[in-house]
Amino acid sequence: MLASFDTALVFAVLGPLFLLAGAWRLLGARHHAIQGRIWCTVGAILCVVALFLLLR
């Protein structure tokens, strides 16, 4: 049986995780700067979607 989960909760958890991973890449080695910016962008998009779903 599949357990149901709240989509907004998934986005609310994944968004900050992507932001943290992106910040970690940006603060790390210099050759990961582009990947870090992309991870931060994806994290920001996920956070905005989570906020939209929570306020809807």
mmCIF entry with sequence, helices, sheets and N, C-alpha, C, O atoms, coordinates in Angstrom:
data_MODEL
# 
_entry.id   MODEL 
# 
_entity.id                         1 
_entity.type                       polymer 
_entity.pdbx_number_of_molecules   1 
# 
_entity_poly.entity_id                      1 
_entity_poly.type                           'polypeptide(L)' 
_entity_poly.nstd_linkage                   no 
_entity_poly.nstd_monomer                   no 
_entity_poly.pdbx_seq_one_letter_code       MLASFDTALVFAVLGPLFLLAGAWRLLGARHHAIQGRIWCTVGAILCVVALFLLLR 
_entity_poly.pdbx_seq_one_letter_code_can   MLASFDTALVFAVLGPLFLLAGAWRLLGARHHAIQGRIWCTVGAILCVVALFLLLR 
_entity_poly.pdbx_strand_id                 A 
# 
loop_
_entity_poly_seq.entity_id 
_entity_poly_seq.num 
_entity_poly_seq.mon_id 
_entity_poly_seq.hetero 
1 1  MET n 
1 2  LEU n 
1 3  ALA n 
1 4  SER n 
1 5  PHE n 
1 6  ASP n 
1 7  THR n 
1 8  ALA n 
1 9  LEU n 
1 10 VAL n 
1 11 PHE n 
1 12 ALA n 
1 13 VAL n 
1 14 LEU n 
1 15 GLY n 
1 16 PRO n 
1 17 LEU n 
1 18 PHE n 
1 19 LEU n 
1 20 LEU n 
1 21 ALA n 
1 22 GLY n 
1 23 ALA n 
1 24 TRP n 
1 25 ARG n 
1 26 LEU n 
1 27 LEU n 
1 28 GLY n 
1 29 ALA n 
1 30 ARG n 
1 31 HIS n 
1 32 HIS n 
1 33 ALA n 
1 34 ILE n 
1 35 GLN n 
1 36 GLY n 
1 37 ARG n 
1 38 ILE n 
1 39 TRP n 
1 40 CYS n 
1 41 THR n 
1 42 VAL n 
1 43 GLY n 
1 44 ALA n 
1 45 ILE n 
1 46 LEU n 
1 47 CYS n 
1 48 VAL n 
1 49 VAL n 
1 50 ALA n 
1 51 LEU n 
1 52 PHE n 
1 53 LEU n 
1 54 LEU n 
1 55 LEU n 
1 56 ARG n 
# 
_struct_asym.id          A 
_struct_asym.entity_id   1 
# 
loop_
_struct_conf.conf_type_id 
_struct_conf.id 
_struct_conf.pdbx_PDB_helix_id 
_struct_conf.beg_label_comp_id 
_struct_conf.beg_label_asym_id 
_struct_conf.beg_label_seq_id 
_struct_conf.pdbx_beg_PDB_ins_code 
_struct_conf.end_label_comp_id 
_struct_conf.end_label_asym_id 
_struct_conf.end_label_seq_id 
_struct_conf.pdbx_end_PDB_ins_code 
_struct_conf.beg_auth_comp_id 
_struct_conf.beg_auth_asym_id 
_struct_conf.beg_auth_seq_id 
_struct_conf.end_auth_comp_id 
_struct_conf.end_auth_asym_id 
_struct_conf.end_auth_seq_id 
_struct_conf.pdbx_PDB_helix_class 
_struct_conf.details 
_struct_conf.pdbx_PDB_helix_length 
HELX_P HELX_P1 AA1 THR A 7  ? LEU A 27 ? THR A 7  LEU A 27 1 ? 21 
HELX_P HELX_P2 AA2 ARG A 30 ? HIS A 32 ? ARG A 30 HIS A 32 5 ? 3  
HELX_P HELX_P3 AA3 ALA A 33 ? LEU A 55 ? ALA A 33 LEU A 55 1 ? 23 
# 
_struct_conf_type.id          HELX_P 
_struct_conf_type.criteria    ? 
_struct_conf_type.reference   ? 
# 
loop_
_atom_site.group_PDB 
_atom_site.id 
_atom_site.type_symbol 
_atom_site.label_atom_id 
_atom_site.label_alt_id 
_atom_site.label_comp_id 
_atom_site.label_asym_id 
_atom_site.label_entity_id 
_atom_site.label_seq_id 
_atom_site.pdbx_PDB_ins_code 
_atom_site.Cartn_x 
_atom_site.Cartn_y 
_atom_site.Cartn_z 
_atom_site.occupancy 
_atom_site.B_iso_or_equiv 
_atom_site.pdbx_formal_charge 
_atom_site.auth_seq_id 
_atom_site.auth_comp_id 
_atom_site.auth_asym_id 
_atom_site.auth_atom_id 
_atom_site.pdbx_PDB_model_num 
ATOM 1   N N  . MET A 1 1  ? 0.839  -1.173 0.000   1.00 0.00 ? 1  MET A N  1 
ATOM 2   C CA . MET A 1 1  ? 0.000  0.000  0.000   1.00 0.00 ? 1  MET A CA 1 
ATOM 3   C C  . MET A 1 1  ? 0.888  1.243  0.000   1.00 0.00 ? 1  MET A C  1 
ATOM 4   O O  . MET A 1 1  ? 1.859  1.324  0.754   1.00 0.00 ? 1  MET A O  1 
ATOM 5   N N  . LEU A 1 2  ? 0.550  2.197  -0.843  1.00 0.00 ? 2  LEU A N  1 
ATOM 6   C CA . LEU A 1 2  ? 1.314  3.429  -0.926  1.00 0.00 ? 2  LEU A CA 1 
ATOM 7   C C  . LEU A 1 2  ? 0.865  4.407  0.150   1.00 0.00 ? 2  LEU A C  1 
ATOM 8   O O  . LEU A 1 2  ? -0.330 4.607  0.366   1.00 0.00 ? 2  LEU A O  1 
ATOM 9   N N  . ALA A 1 3  ? 1.825  5.003  0.810   1.00 0.00 ? 3  ALA A N  1 
ATOM 10  C CA . ALA A 1 3  ? 1.499  6.010  1.816   1.00 0.00 ? 3  ALA A CA 1 
ATOM 11  C C  . ALA A 1 3  ? 1.330  7.354  1.127   1.00 0.00 ? 3  ALA A C  1 
ATOM 12  O O  . ALA A 1 3  ? 2.100  7.702  0.232   1.00 0.00 ? 3  ALA A O  1 
ATOM 13  N N  . SER A 1 4  ? 0.334  8.097  1.539   1.00 0.00 ? 4  SER A N  1 
ATOM 14  C CA . SER A 1 4  ? 0.130  9.413  0.942   1.00 0.00 ? 4  SER A CA 1 
ATOM 15  C C  . SER A 1 4  ? 1.040  10.427 1.635   1.00 0.00 ? 4  SER A C  1 
ATOM 16  O O  . SER A 1 4  ? 1.365  10.276 2.812   1.00 0.00 ? 4  SER A O  1 
ATOM 17  N N  . PHE A 1 5  ? 1.436  11.428 0.918   1.00 0.00 ? 5  PHE A N  1 
ATOM 18  C CA . PHE A 1 5  ? 2.288  12.474 1.480   1.00 0.00 ? 5  PHE A CA 1 
ATOM 19  C C  . PHE A 1 5  ? 1.848  13.806 0.911   1.00 0.00 ? 5  PHE A C  1 
ATOM 20  O O  . PHE A 1 5  ? 1.234  13.879 -0.153  1.00 0.00 ? 5  PHE A O  1 
ATOM 21  N N  . ASP A 1 6  ? 2.170  14.843 1.633   1.00 0.00 ? 6  ASP A N  1 
ATOM 22  C CA . ASP A 1 6  ? 1.791  16.180 1.225   1.00 0.00 ? 6  ASP A CA 1 
ATOM 23  C C  . ASP A 1 6  ? 2.858  16.739 0.290   1.00 0.00 ? 6  ASP A C  1 
ATOM 24  O O  . ASP A 1 6  ? 4.037  16.784 0.642   1.00 0.00 ? 6  ASP A O  1 
ATOM 25  N N  . THR A 1 7  ? 2.448  17.159 -0.887  1.00 0.00 ? 7  THR A N  1 
ATOM 26  C CA . THR A 1 7  ? 3.380  17.681 -1.880  1.00 0.00 ? 7  THR A CA 1 
ATOM 27  C C  . THR A 1 7  ? 4.078  18.937 -1.383  1.00 0.00 ? 7  THR A C  1 
ATOM 28  O O  . THR A 1 7  ? 5.275  19.118 -1.606  1.00 0.00 ? 7  THR A O  1 
ATOM 29  N N  . ALA A 1 8  ? 3.332  19.800 -0.710  1.00 0.00 ? 8  ALA A N  1 
ATOM 30  C CA . ALA A 1 8  ? 3.925  21.033 -0.186  1.00 0.00 ? 8  ALA A CA 1 
ATOM 31  C C  . ALA A 1 8  ? 5.031  20.717 0.816   1.00 0.00 ? 8  ALA A C  1 
ATOM 32  O O  . ALA A 1 8  ? 6.041  21.419 0.864   1.00 0.00 ? 8  ALA A O  1 
ATOM 33  N N  . LEU A 1 9  ? 4.851  19.674 1.612   1.00 0.00 ? 9  LEU A N  1 
ATOM 34  C CA . LEU A 1 9  ? 5.863  19.289 2.581   1.00 0.00 ? 9  LEU A CA 1 
ATOM 35  C C  . LEU A 1 9  ? 7.132  18.794 1.888   1.00 0.00 ? 9  LEU A C  1 
ATOM 36  O O  . LEU A 1 9  ? 8.241  19.090 2.334   1.00 0.00 ? 9  LEU A O  1 
ATOM 37  N N  . VAL A 1 10 ? 6.973  18.054 0.816   1.00 0.00 ? 10 VAL A N  1 
ATOM 38  C CA . VAL A 1 10 ? 8.134  17.570 0.061   1.00 0.00 ? 10 VAL A CA 1 
ATOM 39  C C  . VAL A 1 10 ? 8.927  18.747 -0.504  1.00 0.00 ? 10 VAL A C  1 
ATOM 40  O O  . VAL A 1 10 ? 10.154 18.779 -0.401  1.00 0.00 ? 10 VAL A O  1 
ATOM 41  N N  . PHE A 1 11 ? 8.223  19.721 -1.105  1.00 0.00 ? 11 PHE A N  1 
ATOM 42  C CA . PHE A 1 11 ? 8.896  20.897 -1.628  1.00 0.00 ? 11 PHE A CA 1 
ATOM 43  C C  . PHE A 1 11 ? 9.527  21.719 -0.510  1.00 0.00 ? 11 PHE A C  1 
ATOM 44  O O  . PHE A 1 11 ? 10.615 22.269 -0.682  1.00 0.00 ? 11 PHE A O  1 
ATOM 45  N N  . ALA A 1 12 ? 8.850  21.807 0.635   1.00 0.00 ? 12 ALA A N  1 
ATOM 46  C CA . ALA A 1 12 ? 9.362  22.579 1.768   1.00 0.00 ? 12 ALA A CA 1 
ATOM 47  C C  . ALA A 1 12 ? 10.614 21.947 2.358   1.00 0.00 ? 12 ALA A C  1 
ATOM 48  O O  . ALA A 1 12 ? 11.438 22.652 2.941   1.00 0.00 ? 12 ALA A O  1 
ATOM 49  N N  . VAL A 1 13 ? 10.774 20.656 2.224   1.00 0.00 ? 13 VAL A N  1 
ATOM 50  C CA . VAL A 1 13 ? 11.979 19.985 2.724   1.00 0.00 ? 13 VAL A CA 1 
ATOM 51  C C  . VAL A 1 13 ? 13.097 20.023 1.684   1.00 0.00 ? 13 VAL A C  1 
ATOM 52  O O  . VAL A 1 13 ? 14.252 20.282 2.020   1.00 0.00 ? 13 VAL A O  1 
ATOM 53  N N  . LEU A 1 14 ? 12.755 19.767 0.430   1.00 0.00 ? 14 LEU A N  1 
ATOM 54  C CA . LEU A 1 14 ? 13.780 19.712 -0.616  1.00 0.00 ? 14 LEU A CA 1 
ATOM 55  C C  . LEU A 1 14 ? 14.366 21.085 -0.949  1.00 0.00 ? 14 LEU A C  1 
ATOM 56  O O  . LEU A 1 14 ? 15.553 21.188 -1.261  1.00 0.00 ? 14 LEU A O  1 
ATOM 57  N N  . GLY A 1 15 ? 13.551 22.136 -0.886  1.00 0.00 ? 15 GLY A N  1 
ATOM 58  C CA . GLY A 1 15 ? 14.029 23.477 -1.213  1.00 0.00 ? 15 GLY A CA 1 
ATOM 59  C C  . GLY A 1 15 ? 15.226 23.903 -0.376  1.00 0.00 ? 15 GLY A C  1 
ATOM 60  O O  . GLY A 1 15 ? 16.279 24.220 -0.930  1.00 0.00 ? 15 GLY A O  1 
ATOM 61  N N  . PRO A 1 16 ? 15.086 23.918 0.961   1.00 0.00 ? 16 PRO A N  1 
ATOM 62  C CA . PRO A 1 16 ? 16.242 24.288 1.789   1.00 0.00 ? 16 PRO A CA 1 
ATOM 63  C C  . PRO A 1 16 ? 17.430 23.329 1.658   1.00 0.00 ? 16 PRO A C  1 
ATOM 64  O O  . PRO A 1 16 ? 18.583 23.744 1.774   1.00 0.00 ? 16 PRO A O  1 
ATOM 65  N N  . LEU A 1 17 ? 17.142 22.050 1.418   1.00 0.00 ? 17 LEU A N  1 
ATOM 66  C CA . LEU A 1 17 ? 18.250 21.107 1.235   1.00 0.00 ? 17 LEU A CA 1 
ATOM 67  C C  . LEU A 1 17 ? 19.066 21.455 -0.013  1.00 0.00 ? 17 LEU A C  1 
ATOM 68  O O  . LEU A 1 17 ? 20.296 21.403 0.010   1.00 0.00 ? 17 LEU A O  1 
ATOM 69  N N  . PHE A 1 18 ? 18.380 21.807 -1.092  1.00 0.00 ? 18 PHE A N  1 
ATOM 70  C CA . PHE A 1 18 ? 19.078 22.214 -2.309  1.00 0.00 ? 18 PHE A CA 1 
ATOM 71  C C  . PHE A 1 18 ? 19.839 23.519 -2.078  1.00 0.00 ? 18 PHE A C  1 
ATOM 72  O O  . PHE A 1 18 ? 20.950 23.686 -2.581  1.00 0.00 ? 18 PHE A O  1 
ATOM 73  N N  . LEU A 1 19 ? 19.244 24.449 -1.315  1.00 0.00 ? 19 LEU A N  1 
ATOM 74  C CA . LEU A 1 19 ? 19.937 25.700 -1.012  1.00 0.00 ? 19 LEU A CA 1 
ATOM 75  C C  . LEU A 1 19 ? 21.212 25.438 -0.207  1.00 0.00 ? 19 LEU A C  1 
ATOM 76  O O  . LEU A 1 19 ? 22.255 26.033 -0.480  1.00 0.00 ? 19 LEU A O  1 
ATOM 77  N N  . LEU A 1 20 ? 21.126 24.554 0.775   1.00 0.00 ? 20 LEU A N  1 
ATOM 78  C CA . LEU A 1 20 ? 22.311 24.216 1.564   1.00 0.00 ? 20 LEU A CA 1 
ATOM 79  C C  . LEU A 1 20 ? 23.378 23.522 0.719   1.00 0.00 ? 20 LEU A C  1 
ATOM 80  O O  . LEU A 1 20 ? 24.566 23.820 0.841   1.00 0.00 ? 20 LEU A O  1 
ATOM 81  N N  . ALA A 1 21 ? 22.951 22.607 -0.127  1.00 0.00 ? 21 ALA A N  1 
ATOM 82  C CA . ALA A 1 21 ? 23.912 21.911 -0.993  1.00 0.00 ? 21 ALA A CA 1 
ATOM 83  C C  . ALA A 1 21 ? 24.576 22.887 -1.954  1.00 0.00 ? 21 ALA A C  1 
ATOM 84  O O  . ALA A 1 21 ? 25.777 22.790 -2.209  1.00 0.00 ? 21 ALA A O  1 
ATOM 85  N N  . GLY A 1 22 ? 23.802 23.824 -2.488  1.00 0.00 ? 22 GLY A N  1 
ATOM 86  C CA . GLY A 1 22 ? 24.370 24.823 -3.390  1.00 0.00 ? 22 GLY A CA 1 
ATOM 87  C C  . GLY A 1 22 ? 25.342 25.740 -2.679  1.00 0.00 ? 22 GLY A C  1 
ATOM 88  O O  . GLY A 1 22 ? 26.402 26.061 -3.218  1.00 0.00 ? 22 GLY A O  1 
ATOM 89  N N  . ALA A 1 23 ? 24.991 26.168 -1.466  1.00 0.00 ? 23 ALA A N  1 
ATOM 90  C CA . ALA A 1 23 ? 25.903 27.019 -0.691  1.00 0.00 ? 23 ALA A CA 1 
ATOM 91  C C  . ALA A 1 23 ? 27.187 26.272 -0.355  1.00 0.00 ? 23 ALA A C  1 
ATOM 92  O O  . ALA A 1 23 ? 28.274 26.849 -0.367  1.00 0.00 ? 23 ALA A O  1 
ATOM 93  N N  . TRP A 1 24 ? 27.051 24.981 -0.053  1.00 0.00 ? 24 TRP A N  1 
ATOM 94  C CA . TRP A 1 24 ? 28.231 24.181 0.267   1.00 0.00 ? 24 TRP A CA 1 
ATOM 95  C C  . TRP A 1 24 ? 29.154 24.085 -0.951  1.00 0.00 ? 24 TRP A C  1 
ATOM 96  O O  . TRP A 1 24 ? 30.375 24.165 -0.819  1.00 0.00 ? 24 TRP A O  1 
ATOM 97  N N  . ARG A 1 25 ? 28.559 23.913 -2.140  1.00 0.00 ? 25 ARG A N  1 
ATOM 98  C CA . ARG A 1 25 ? 29.367 23.859 -3.365  1.00 0.00 ? 25 ARG A CA 1 
ATOM 99  C C  . ARG A 1 25 ? 30.008 25.207 -3.669  1.00 0.00 ? 25 ARG A C  1 
ATOM 100 O O  . ARG A 1 25 ? 31.152 25.268 -4.119  1.00 0.00 ? 25 ARG A O  1 
ATOM 101 N N  . LEU A 1 26 ? 29.266 26.292 -3.421  1.00 0.00 ? 26 LEU A N  1 
ATOM 102 C CA . LEU A 1 26 ? 29.823 27.629 -3.695  1.00 0.00 ? 26 LEU A CA 1 
ATOM 103 C C  . LEU A 1 26 ? 30.972 27.954 -2.745  1.00 0.00 ? 26 LEU A C  1 
ATOM 104 O O  . LEU A 1 26 ? 31.932 28.614 -3.143  1.00 0.00 ? 26 LEU A O  1 
ATOM 105 N N  . LEU A 1 27 ? 30.888 27.505 -1.510  1.00 0.00 ? 27 LEU A N  1 
ATOM 106 C CA . LEU A 1 27 ? 31.942 27.787 -0.537  1.00 0.00 ? 27 LEU A CA 1 
ATOM 107 C C  . LEU A 1 27 ? 33.115 26.831 -0.660  1.00 0.00 ? 27 LEU A C  1 
ATOM 108 O O  . LEU A 1 27 ? 34.184 27.073 -0.098  1.00 0.00 ? 27 LEU A O  1 
ATOM 109 N N  . GLY A 1 28 ? 32.914 25.749 -1.393  1.00 0.00 ? 28 GLY A N  1 
ATOM 110 C CA . GLY A 1 28 ? 33.962 24.739 -1.540  1.00 0.00 ? 28 GLY A CA 1 
ATOM 111 C C  . GLY A 1 28 ? 34.954 25.101 -2.630  1.00 0.00 ? 28 GLY A C  1 
ATOM 112 O O  . GLY A 1 28 ? 35.325 26.263 -2.795  1.00 0.00 ? 28 GLY A O  1 
ATOM 113 N N  . ALA A 1 29 ? 35.365 24.112 -3.351  1.00 0.00 ? 29 ALA A N  1 
ATOM 114 C CA . ALA A 1 29 ? 36.361 24.288 -4.403  1.00 0.00 ? 29 ALA A CA 1 
ATOM 115 C C  . ALA A 1 29 ? 35.844 25.229 -5.489  1.00 0.00 ? 29 ALA A C  1 
ATOM 116 O O  . ALA A 1 29 ? 34.642 25.290 -5.749  1.00 0.00 ? 29 ALA A O  1 
ATOM 117 N N  . ARG A 1 30 ? 36.739 25.944 -6.103  1.00 0.00 ? 30 ARG A N  1 
ATOM 118 C CA . ARG A 1 30 ? 36.376 26.983 -7.067  1.00 0.00 ? 30 ARG A CA 1 
ATOM 119 C C  . ARG A 1 30 ? 35.746 26.416 -8.341  1.00 0.00 ? 30 ARG A C  1 
ATOM 120 O O  . ARG A 1 30 ? 34.944 27.107 -8.969  1.00 0.00 ? 30 ARG A O  1 
ATOM 121 N N  . HIS A 1 31 ? 36.069 25.214 -8.739  1.00 0.00 ? 31 HIS A N  1 
ATOM 122 C CA . HIS A 1 31 ? 35.561 24.679 -9.992  1.00 0.00 ? 31 HIS A CA 1 
ATOM 123 C C  . HIS A 1 31 ? 34.110 24.207 -9.896  1.00 0.00 ? 31 HIS A C  1 
ATOM 124 O O  . HIS A 1 31 ? 33.563 23.720 -10.886 1.00 0.00 ? 31 HIS A O  1 
ATOM 125 N N  . HIS A 1 32 ? 33.472 24.341 -8.724  1.00 0.00 ? 32 HIS A N  1 
ATOM 126 C CA . HIS A 1 32 ? 32.074 23.946 -8.566  1.00 0.00 ? 32 HIS A CA 1 
ATOM 127 C C  . HIS A 1 32 ? 31.146 25.148 -8.509  1.00 0.00 ? 32 HIS A C  1 
ATOM 128 O O  . HIS A 1 32 ? 30.004 25.003 -8.072  1.00 0.00 ? 32 HIS A O  1 
ATOM 129 N N  . ALA A 1 33 ? 31.583 26.323 -8.929  1.00 0.00 ? 33 ALA A N  1 
ATOM 130 C CA . ALA A 1 33 ? 30.782 27.537 -8.787  1.00 0.00 ? 33 ALA A CA 1 
ATOM 131 C C  . ALA A 1 33 ? 29.509 27.479 -9.633  1.00 0.00 ? 33 ALA A C  1 
ATOM 132 O O  . ALA A 1 33 ? 28.447 27.893 -9.169  1.00 0.00 ? 33 ALA A O  1 
ATOM 133 N N  . ILE A 1 34 ? 29.598 26.981 -10.845 1.00 0.00 ? 34 ILE A N  1 
ATOM 134 C CA . ILE A 1 34 ? 28.419 26.933 -11.716 1.00 0.00 ? 34 ILE A CA 1 
ATOM 135 C C  . ILE A 1 34 ? 27.400 25.940 -11.158 1.00 0.00 ? 34 ILE A C  1 
ATOM 136 O O  . ILE A 1 34 ? 26.205 26.232 -11.127 1.00 0.00 ? 34 ILE A O  1 
ATOM 137 N N  . GLN A 1 35 ? 27.860 24.785 -10.724 1.00 0.00 ? 35 GLN A N  1 
ATOM 138 C CA . GLN A 1 35 ? 26.948 23.803 -10.141 1.00 0.00 ? 35 GLN A CA 1 
ATOM 139 C C  . GLN A 1 35 ? 26.304 24.356 -8.877  1.00 0.00 ? 35 GLN A C  1 
ATOM 140 O O  . GLN A 1 35 ? 25.120 24.117 -8.638  1.00 0.00 ? 35 GLN A O  1 
ATOM 141 N N  . GLY A 1 36 ? 27.047 25.078 -8.074  1.00 0.00 ? 36 GLY A N  1 
ATOM 142 C CA . GLY A 1 36 ? 26.501 25.662 -6.857  1.00 0.00 ? 36 GLY A CA 1 
ATOM 143 C C  . GLY A 1 36 ? 25.408 26.669 -7.144  1.00 0.00 ? 36 GLY A C  1 
ATOM 144 O O  . GLY A 1 36 ? 24.391 26.706 -6.453  1.00 0.00 ? 36 GLY A O  1 
ATOM 145 N N  . ARG A 1 37 ? 25.618 27.489 -8.168  1.00 0.00 ? 37 ARG A N  1 
ATOM 146 C CA . ARG A 1 37 ? 24.583 28.468 -8.539  1.00 0.00 ? 37 ARG A CA 1 
ATOM 147 C C  . ARG A 1 37 ? 23.330 27.771 -9.043  1.00 0.00 ? 37 ARG A C  1 
ATOM 148 O O  . ARG A 1 37 ? 22.217 28.206 -8.748  1.00 0.00 ? 37 ARG A O  1 
ATOM 149 N N  . ILE A 1 38 ? 23.501 26.700 -9.798  1.00 0.00 ? 38 ILE A N  1 
ATOM 150 C CA . ILE A 1 38 ? 22.347 25.963 -10.312 1.00 0.00 ? 38 ILE A CA 1 
ATOM 151 C C  . ILE A 1 38 ? 21.584 25.308 -9.163  1.00 0.00 ? 38 ILE A C  1 
ATOM 152 O O  . ILE A 1 38 ? 20.354 25.342 -9.140  1.00 0.00 ? 38 ILE A O  1 
ATOM 153 N N  . TRP A 1 39 ? 22.303 24.708 -8.206  1.00 0.00 ? 39 TRP A N  1 
ATOM 154 C CA . TRP A 1 39 ? 21.652 24.084 -7.061  1.00 0.00 ? 39 TRP A CA 1 
ATOM 155 C C  . TRP A 1 39 ? 20.902 25.128 -6.245  1.00 0.00 ? 39 TRP A C  1 
ATOM 156 O O  . TRP A 1 39 ? 19.799 24.861 -5.767  1.00 0.00 ? 39 TRP A O  1 
ATOM 157 N N  . CYS A 1 40 ? 21.482 26.311 -6.077  1.00 0.00 ? 40 CYS A N  1 
ATOM 158 C CA . CYS A 1 40 ? 20.809 27.382 -5.342  1.00 0.00 ? 40 CYS A CA 1 
ATOM 159 C C  . CYS A 1 40 ? 19.572 27.871 -6.098  1.00 0.00 ? 40 CYS A C  1 
ATOM 160 O O  . CYS A 1 40 ? 18.550 28.180 -5.484  1.00 0.00 ? 40 CYS A O  1 
ATOM 161 N N  . THR A 1 41 ? 19.660 27.941 -7.400  1.00 0.00 ? 41 THR A N  1 
ATOM 162 C CA . THR A 1 41 ? 18.504 28.354 -8.199  1.00 0.00 ? 41 THR A CA 1 
ATOM 163 C C  . THR A 1 41 ? 17.373 27.330 -8.080  1.00 0.00 ? 41 THR A C  1 
ATOM 164 O O  . THR A 1 41 ? 16.215 27.705 -7.897  1.00 0.00 ? 41 THR A O  1 
ATOM 165 N N  . VAL A 1 42 ? 17.698 26.062 -8.183  1.00 0.00 ? 42 VAL A N  1 
ATOM 166 C CA . VAL A 1 42 ? 16.683 25.012 -8.041  1.00 0.00 ? 42 VAL A CA 1 
ATOM 167 C C  . VAL A 1 42 ? 16.089 25.050 -6.639  1.00 0.00 ? 42 VAL A C  1 
ATOM 168 O O  . VAL A 1 42 ? 14.879 24.899 -6.475  1.00 0.00 ? 42 VAL A O  1 
ATOM 169 N N  . GLY A 1 43 ? 16.920 25.249 -5.637  1.00 0.00 ? 43 GLY A N  1 
ATOM 170 C CA . GLY A 1 43 ? 16.427 25.341 -4.264  1.00 0.00 ? 43 GLY A CA 1 
ATOM 171 C C  . GLY A 1 43 ? 15.487 26.516 -4.079  1.00 0.00 ? 43 GLY A C  1 
ATOM 172 O O  . GLY A 1 43 ? 14.465 26.395 -3.403  1.00 0.00 ? 43 GLY A O  1 
ATOM 173 N N  . ALA A 1 44 ? 15.823 27.652 -4.675  1.00 0.00 ? 44 ALA A N  1 
ATOM 174 C CA . ALA A 1 44 ? 14.952 28.825 -4.572  1.00 0.00 ? 44 ALA A CA 1 
ATOM 175 C C  . ALA A 1 44 ? 13.616 28.571 -5.263  1.00 0.00 ? 44 ALA A C  1 
ATOM 176 O O  . ALA A 1 44 ? 12.569 28.960 -4.746  1.00 0.00 ? 44 ALA A O  1 
ATOM 177 N N  . ILE A 1 45 ? 13.643 27.928 -6.418  1.00 0.00 ? 45 ILE A N  1 
ATOM 178 C CA . ILE A 1 45 ? 12.400 27.608 -7.126  1.00 0.00 ? 45 ILE A CA 1 
ATOM 179 C C  . ILE A 1 45 ? 11.547 26.654 -6.297  1.00 0.00 ? 45 ILE A C  1 
ATOM 180 O O  . ILE A 1 45 ? 10.334 26.836 -6.196  1.00 0.00 ? 45 ILE A O  1 
ATOM 181 N N  . LEU A 1 46 ? 12.167 25.646 -5.707  1.00 0.00 ? 46 LEU A N  1 
ATOM 182 C CA . LEU A 1 46 ? 11.416 24.704 -4.878  1.00 0.00 ? 46 LEU A CA 1 
ATOM 183 C C  . LEU A 1 46 ? 10.819 25.395 -3.664  1.00 0.00 ? 46 LEU A C  1 
ATOM 184 O O  . LEU A 1 46 ? 9.698  25.077 -3.267  1.00 0.00 ? 46 LEU A O  1 
ATOM 185 N N  . CYS A 1 47 ? 11.540 26.328 -3.069  1.00 0.00 ? 47 CYS A N  1 
ATOM 186 C CA . CYS A 1 47 ? 11.015 27.073 -1.918  1.00 0.00 ? 47 CYS A CA 1 
ATOM 187 C C  . CYS A 1 47 ? 9.833  27.948 -2.315  1.00 0.00 ? 47 CYS A C  1 
ATOM 188 O O  . CYS A 1 47 ? 8.859  28.050 -1.570  1.00 0.00 ? 47 CYS A O  1 
ATOM 189 N N  . VAL A 1 48 ? 9.910  28.574 -3.472  1.00 0.00 ? 48 VAL A N  1 
ATOM 190 C CA . VAL A 1 48 ? 8.801  29.411 -3.941  1.00 0.00 ? 48 VAL A CA 1 
ATOM 191 C C  . VAL A 1 48 ? 7.572  28.544 -4.216  1.00 0.00 ? 48 VAL A C  1 
ATOM 192 O O  . VAL A 1 48 ? 6.455  28.926 -3.866  1.00 0.00 ? 48 VAL A O  1 
ATOM 193 N N  . VAL A 1 49 ? 7.767  27.402 -4.827  1.00 0.00 ? 49 VAL A N  1 
ATOM 194 C CA . VAL A 1 49 ? 6.641  26.498 -5.090  1.00 0.00 ? 49 VAL A CA 1 
ATOM 195 C C  . VAL A 1 49 ? 6.039  26.015 -3.779  1.00 0.00 ? 49 VAL A C  1 
ATOM 196 O O  . VAL A 1 49 ? 4.816  25.945 -3.653  1.00 0.00 ? 49 VAL A O  1 
ATOM 197 N N  . ALA A 1 50 ? 6.872  25.682 -2.804  1.00 0.00 ? 50 ALA A N  1 
ATOM 198 C CA . ALA A 1 50 ? 6.363  25.229 -1.499  1.00 0.00 ? 50 ALA A CA 1 
ATOM 199 C C  . ALA A 1 50 ? 5.562  26.344 -0.837  1.00 0.00 ? 50 ALA A C  1 
ATOM 200 O O  . ALA A 1 50 ? 4.502  26.087 -0.266  1.00 0.00 ? 50 ALA A O  1 
ATOM 201 N N  . LEU A 1 51 ? 6.052  27.564 -0.904  1.00 0.00 ? 51 LEU A N  1 
ATOM 202 C CA . LEU A 1 51 ? 5.327  28.689 -0.323  1.00 0.00 ? 51 LEU A CA 1 
ATOM 203 C C  . LEU A 1 51 ? 3.996  28.890 -1.025  1.00 0.00 ? 51 LEU A C  1 
ATOM 204 O O  . LEU A 1 51 ? 2.982  29.144 -0.374  1.00 0.00 ? 51 LEU A O  1 
ATOM 205 N N  . PHE A 1 52 ? 3.989  28.779 -2.336  1.00 0.00 ? 52 PHE A N  1 
ATOM 206 C CA . PHE A 1 52 ? 2.741  28.905 -3.097  1.00 0.00 ? 52 PHE A CA 1 
ATOM 207 C C  . PHE A 1 52 ? 1.747  27.813 -2.694  1.00 0.00 ? 52 PHE A C  1 
ATOM 208 O O  . PHE A 1 52 ? 0.563  28.089 -2.500  1.00 0.00 ? 52 PHE A O  1 
ATOM 209 N N  . LEU A 1 53 ? 2.226  26.586 -2.569  1.00 0.00 ? 53 LEU A N  1 
ATOM 210 C CA . LEU A 1 53 ? 1.332  25.478 -2.210  1.00 0.00 ? 53 LEU A CA 1 
ATOM 211 C C  . LEU A 1 53 ? 0.826  25.601 -0.778  1.00 0.00 ? 53 LEU A C  1 
ATOM 212 O O  . LEU A 1 53 ? -0.317 25.244 -0.492  1.00 0.00 ? 53 LEU A O  1 
ATOM 213 N N  . LEU A 1 54 ? 1.655  26.097 0.109   1.00 0.00 ? 54 LEU A N  1 
ATOM 214 C CA . LEU A 1 54 ? 1.235  26.233 1.509   1.00 0.00 ? 54 LEU A CA 1 
ATOM 215 C C  . LEU A 1 54 ? 0.228  27.361 1.700   1.00 0.00 ? 54 LEU A C  1 
ATOM 216 O O  . LEU A 1 54 ? -0.648 27.274 2.561   1.00 0.00 ? 54 LEU A O  1 
ATOM 217 N N  . LEU A 1 55 ? 0.349  28.423 0.899   1.00 0.00 ? 55 LEU A N  1 
ATOM 218 C CA . LEU A 1 55 ? -0.539 29.574 1.032   1.00 0.00 ? 55 LEU A CA 1 
ATOM 219 C C  . LEU A 1 55 ? -1.802 29.449 0.182   1.00 0.00 ? 55 LEU A C  1 
ATOM 220 O O  . LEU A 1 55 ? -2.701 30.284 0.285   1.00 0.00 ? 55 LEU A O  1 
ATOM 221 N N  . ARG A 1 56 ? -1.875 28.448 -0.631  1.00 0.00 ? 56 ARG A N  1 
ATOM 222 C CA . ARG A 1 56 ? -3.005 28.267 -1.542  1.00 0.00 ? 56 ARG A CA 1 
ATOM 223 C C  . ARG A 1 56 ? -4.208 27.798 -0.796  1.00 0.00 ? 56 ARG A C  1 
ATOM 224 O O  . ARG A 1 56 ? -5.263 27.588 -1.394  1.00 0.00 ? 56 ARG A O  1 
# 
